[in-house]
Amino acid sequence: MMTFLTTHHLLPLIFAGLLGFSILVYVILDGYDLGIGILMGGAKDEEKDKMLATVSPFWDANETWLVLAVGILLVGFPEANGMILGELYIPTAIMLTGLILRGVSFDFRSKVKDEHKKRWNRLFFAGSLITSLTQGYMLGSYIMGLQHSISVFLFACVTALCLVCGYCLIGACWLILKSEGELQQKAIGWAKYALVGSTGGIMLVSIATPFISERIFKRWFHLPEMLLLFPIPAITGALILFLWFLLNKMPRPNDNYAWLPFATTVGIFCLCFQGLAYSFYPYILPDSLTIWKAASDNAALGIILAGVVVVLPCIIGYNIFAYRIFKGKISSTSYY
């Protein structure tokens, strides 16, 4: 039995956990700088330099998690990778275009003369918005089982808008943590609006997900599972109310607790991700392909895991180092 668990069950489960962890960390870390890119559309020119200065030390490290997640999906679950990217080929290509546009404009805007900077600011905003919308669209399509219908398309479009709100929320909360003065005041207002949209998105996905699958409905609404799972939506709702209350009390004297809105938003993201993961487990494609059927051969997974054991601590260590070195408020509008 132990041999069976080791060779046929445990390794695919470990890789599914690593995949989920990488996606969650990416959504949180790159989510806030995507959100800041979108929020730049409502900022003054001098504020845009400050906004980008808050993300510049972490820019490359944040996007590393997307590369890691795609790599794990490719080598750990090649069949699922082919099906997901095959069905979402066009939005994936658009997302990559948005990511390229963001990267190019981020670097070029710091090199050009002031009269040309506005053009690159607009392109950075466009790249951030395109990337966020396509990621939201892909999430909505995935939740609906990658089906093709008008209802699925409309649901995916609404999910895209809701994810944009989520990224704007965590981006605004990051600005509350890293900025002060007028920009911080603006960030508080942005966070309030984004929280309303994010809450609507959470409610939409929470209502829709159980009704697209009888299996998911039974997992959430049958006893005793219903009682055991109740803390997830209950704590999520409590955190949303707490965040709204907190934003109405910001900024505090001496800027105390400026970190708390960001930490609360991270908690909301983690709980939402946990709910989705529970809903779809053990399927890597909703109700069609399980983790074990999609996984690579166990001998290959064992070799790949040895590499992950070396690489993952390095990535985590670099992130911790970078965030410790550049903690605190921004002291300069330059990000080079």
Residue, then its C-alpha position, 0 to 999 in steps of 0.5 A: m500500500m505504501t508503495f502504491l501511495t508513493t508511486h501512483h498517488l503521492l508524487p502527482l499530489i505533491f506537484a499539484g500542490l506546487l502548481g497551486f502554490s505557485i499560482l497563488v503566490y503569482v496572483i498575490l505578488d504580480g497581482y499588486d503590480l498589475g493592479i498598480g499598472i491599471l491604477m496609473g490610469g487615474a494618477k498624476d504624472e508625478e504620482k506615476d513615478k512613485m507608483l512604479a518605484t514601489v514595485s521596481p525592486f520586486w518586478d522580476a521576482n514577482e513574474t518568476w512565479l508565473v514561469l514556475a507555474v507554467g513550467i510545473l504544468l508543462v512537465g508535471f501535467p503535460e496532458a492538462n497543459g496541452m488541453i488548457l493551452g489548446e482551448l485558451y490559445i488566443p487569450t494566452a497569446i493576448m496575455l503574453t502580448g500584454l506582459i511583453l508590452r508591460g516589460v518594454s514600457f516599464d524599461f523604456r519610460s525611464k530612458v526617454k525624455d519627459e515629453h515621450k514618457k506619457r506614451w509609455n505610461r499609457l502603454f504600461f497601463a494598456g499592458s497591465l489591463i490586457t494581462s489582467l483581463t485575459q487572466g480573468y477570462m481564462l479563470g472564468s473559462y476554466i471554472m466553466g470547464l473550458q466549454h464553448s457557449i454564449s453563457v460561458f463567454l459572458f461568465a468569463c468576461v464578467t470574471a475578467l472584470c472582477l479579477v481586474c477589481g481584485y488586482c486593483l484592490i491588492g495594488a491599492c493596498w500595496l500603495i497604502l503600505k508603501s506611500e504617504g501623503e496625497l498618493q496614499q489618500k488616493a490609494i485608500g479611495w481606489a481600494k474602496y471602489a475595488l473592494v466593492g467590485s472584488t466582493g461582487g466577483i467573489m459572490l458571483v464565482s461562489i454562486a456559480t461554481p456549485f451549480i456548474s457541477e453536481r459533484i461540486f454542489k454535493r461537496w459544499f452543501h451536504l452534511p457534514e462537509m457543509l459544517l466543516l467548510f462553513p469557516i471558509p465563506a464566513i472568514t472571507g466575509a468577515l475579512i471583507l467587512f473588516l477591510w472596509f472598516l479599516l479603509n474608512k479609518m485610514p490613514r492612522p496616526n503616525d501611519n500605524y497599521a498601514w500594512l494591515p489592508f494589504a495583509t487582509t487582502v492577501g488573506i481574502f485571496c488565499l481563502c478564495f483560492q482555497g475554496l476553488a481548490y477544494s471545489f475542483y479537487p481531485y480534477i486538474l480539468p473540471d470533472s474531466l481529468t484527474i491529477w493522477k491521469a494527467a500527471s507525467d510518469n512517476a519516474a520523471l516526476g521524481i527527477i523533476l522533483a529533485g530539481v524543484v527541491v533545489v530551485l524553489p528554496c532559491i526563489i523563495g529565499y530571493n523573494i524574502f531577501a528582496y522584500r526585507i531589503f526594500k521594506g518601508k516607504i518609498s524614498s525616491t521617485s526613481y526606480y533605477 
